[in-house]
Amino acid sequence: MQTFVDLFDRKIILTEEIKSHILKRPEMINHEDKIKETLNAPELLKRSVSDEKVVIYYKYYIKTPVTHKYLAVIVKINDKENFIISAYFTDRIKKGEIVWKKT
């Protein structure tokens, strides 16, 4: 289990099970540093349209294994603990309420 800190100083947990799931995507191998960076210094946070306790952290990277993409880190925000539930590179930002935006 790993613990990261987001831009609001909240502890975010990455379990070994979810880490294993994330690393099944070949393009995510060796990019844990980008997960940490995206949580700590995102460009945009959006609330999931399907679960109000899920927030998606986005950060744009010019160079990734799959060209230029956003890294999306999906986090379940709970009262006691916050958990990463997925992370992946994407070329689009999902619909949903903007929770926070870098200015």
Buried (B, 14 or more C-beta within 10 A) or exposed (E): EBEBEBBEEEEBBBEEEBBEBBBEBEEBEEBBEBBBBBBBEBBBBBBBEEEEEBBBBBBBBEEBEBEEBBBBBBBBBEEEEBBBBBBBBEEEBBEBEEBBEEE
